[in-house]
Amino acid sequence: MELIEPSTEYKDSFIEAVKEFQADNDYTNRNRRYRNLSIPKLENDFGSFVAEVGSHAEGKNLQEGYVPETEYWFVDNGEFIGRTSIRHRLNDKLTYIGGHIGYDIRPTKRGKGYGNKIFELALRKGKELGLTRVLITSDARNIASRKIIEKNGGVFENKVVNHEKGFEGFDALRYWIDIK
Ligand SMILES: CC(C)(COP(=O)(O)OP(=O)(O)OC[C@H]1O[C@@H](n2cnc3c(N)ncnc32)[C@H](O)[C@@H]1OP(=O)(O)O)[C@@H](O)C(=O)NCCC(=O)NCCS
């Protein structure tokens, strides 16, 4: 079980995972990255997709308002299980909700301890990227995510109201973690 740089080696299980995200309408999947990817495009040219994801760390090909971020894929037994992205810095939007680290476990692999593991490994990657104190936010309804953050040393700062599409009016919890 490890975090790796995005790689064409995981094409098949990655595409399976995207299909799972697209079929799962749980609120936690709303606005999730990869929800809107085109399966035929991935099938035809996975290499370009992997290269584009990798370029975000250099501040290239970013969506409007995004900061440079490094993405890692969480793999186990040769299979794509989830992903994490580590933002190199915060902007106003991320400071309010979003924080430094985002993570997902593909729907069919949840509830097996992978969420705790990916987050623990993501904190280590954050340290390698030079971060010493990270902001993590979670929808207040997301019990699994809250448990993961709290287990990994998250210190609760406050609760704010989400204004993002699909989450309007729901609370988000903001936590800080000192990376040792
Ligand atoms: C949040 C998420 C990463 C959790 O992944 P996971 O692999 O299911 O997590 P784990 O199996 O490691 O479980 C973590 C904890 O949550 C608990 N848990 C898992 N699913 C749960 C559920 N549906 N309800 C309540 N608790 C739950 C587990 O018992 C575990 O608690 P413990 O550490 O006290 O034993 C996953 O649900 C996900 O990808 N969600 C969508 C994206 C998201 O919300 N990302 C986080 C915010 S950026």
The ligand as a Tripos MOL2 file, in Angstrom:
@<TRIPOS>MOLECULE
LIG
   48    50     1     0     0
SMALL
NO_CHARGES

@<TRIPOS>ATOM
      1 C1        -13.9100    9.8880    3.5790 C.3       1 LIG1
      2 C2        -13.3260    8.6480    2.9360 C.3       1 LIG1
      3 C3        -11.9400    8.9890    2.3600 C.3       1 LIG1
      4 C4        -13.1900    7.5530    3.9920 C.3       1 LIG1
      5 O1        -12.5410    6.4440    3.3980 O.3       1 LIG1
      6 P1        -12.6560    4.9790    4.0260 P.3       1 LIG1
      7 O2        -11.6750    4.1280    3.2910 O.co2     1 LIG1
      8 O3        -14.0600    4.5370    4.0520 O.co2     1 LIG1
      9 O4        -12.1310    5.2550    5.4970 O.3       1 LIG1
     10 P2        -11.7200    4.1740    6.5970 P.3       1 LIG1
     11 O5        -12.2080    2.8220    6.1910 O.co2     1 LIG1
     12 O6        -10.2680    4.3390    6.8670 O.co2     1 LIG1
     13 O7        -12.5850    4.6540    7.8330 O.3       1 LIG1
     14 C5        -12.2160    5.8170    8.5570 C.3       1 LIG1
     15 C6        -13.0560    5.8780    9.8220 C.3       1 LIG1
     16 O8        -14.3980    6.2290    9.4740 O.3       1 LIG1
     17 C7        -15.3060    5.2190    9.9060 C.3       1 LIG1
     18 N1        -16.2710    5.0910    8.8370 N.ar      1 LIG1
     19 C8        -16.0600    4.6550    7.5710 C.ar      1 LIG1
     20 N2        -17.1850    4.7600    6.8610 N.ar      1 LIG1
     21 C9        -18.1230    5.2560    7.7030 C.ar      1 LIG1
     22 C10       -19.5070    5.5860    7.5650 C.ar      1 LIG1
     23 N3        -20.1360    5.4360    6.4050 N.pl3     1 LIG1
     24 N4        -20.1420    6.0980    8.6390 N.ar      1 LIG1
     25 C11       -19.5060    6.2730    9.8070 C.ar      1 LIG1
     26 N5        -18.2030    5.9790   10.0060 N.ar      1 LIG1
     27 C12       -17.5360    5.4800    8.9670 C.ar      1 LIG1
     28 C13       -14.4690    3.9820   10.0660 C.3       1 LIG1
     29 O9        -15.0400    3.0890   11.0150 O.3       1 LIG1
     30 C14       -13.1650    4.5530   10.5410 C.3       1 LIG1
     31 O10       -13.2540    4.8500   11.9210 O.3       1 LIG1
     32 P3        -12.0820    4.3930   12.9210 P.3       1 LIG1
     33 O11       -10.7960    4.9780   12.3870 O.co2     1 LIG1
     34 O12       -12.5240    4.9500   14.2230 O.co2     1 LIG1
     35 O13       -12.0980    2.8970   12.8300 O.co2     1 LIG1
     36 C15       -14.2530    8.0980    1.7980 C.3       1 LIG1
     37 O14       -15.5260    7.8840    2.3230 O.3       1 LIG1
     38 C16       -14.3690    9.0060    0.6010 C.2       1 LIG1
     39 O15       -13.5380    8.9420   -0.3200 O.2       1 LIG1
     40 N6        -15.3820    9.8780    0.5900 N.am      1 LIG1
     41 C17       -15.5940   10.8100   -0.4970 C.3       1 LIG1
     42 C18       -14.5370   11.8710   -0.5130 C.3       1 LIG1
     43 C19       -14.3510   12.5620    0.8140 C.2       1 LIG1
     44 O16       -15.2830   12.7500    1.5540 O.2       1 LIG1
     45 N7        -13.0990   12.9420    1.1040 N.am      1 LIG1
     46 C20       -12.7240   13.5870    2.3500 C.3       1 LIG1
     47 C21       -12.8900   15.0410    2.3760 C.3       1 LIG1
     48 S1        -11.6480   15.9000    1.4120 S.3       1 LIG1
@<TRIPOS>BOND
     1     1     2 1
     2     2     3 1
     3     2     4 1
     4     2    36 1
     5     4     5 1
     6     5     6 1
     7     6     7 2
     8     6     8 1
     9     6     9 1
    10     9    10 1
    11    10    11 2
    12    10    12 1
    13    10    13 1
    14    13    14 1
    15    14    15 1
    16    15    16 1
    17    15    30 1
    18    16    17 1
    19    17    18 1
    20    17    28 1
    21    18    19 ar
    22    18    27 ar
    23    19    20 ar
    24    20    21 ar
    25    21    22 ar
    26    21    27 ar
    27    22    23 1
    28    22    24 ar
    29    24    25 ar
    30    25    26 ar
    31    26    27 ar
    32    28    29 1
    33    28    30 1
    34    30    31 1
    35    31    32 1
    36    32    33 2
    37    32    34 1
    38    32    35 1
    39    36    37 1
    40    36    38 1
    41    38    39 2
    42    38    40 1
    43    40    41 1
    44    41    42 1
    45    42    43 1
    46    43    44 2
    47    43    45 1
    48    45    46 1
    49    46    47 1
    50    47    48 1
@<TRIPOS>SUBSTRUCTURE
     1 LIG1         1 GROUP 0 **** ****
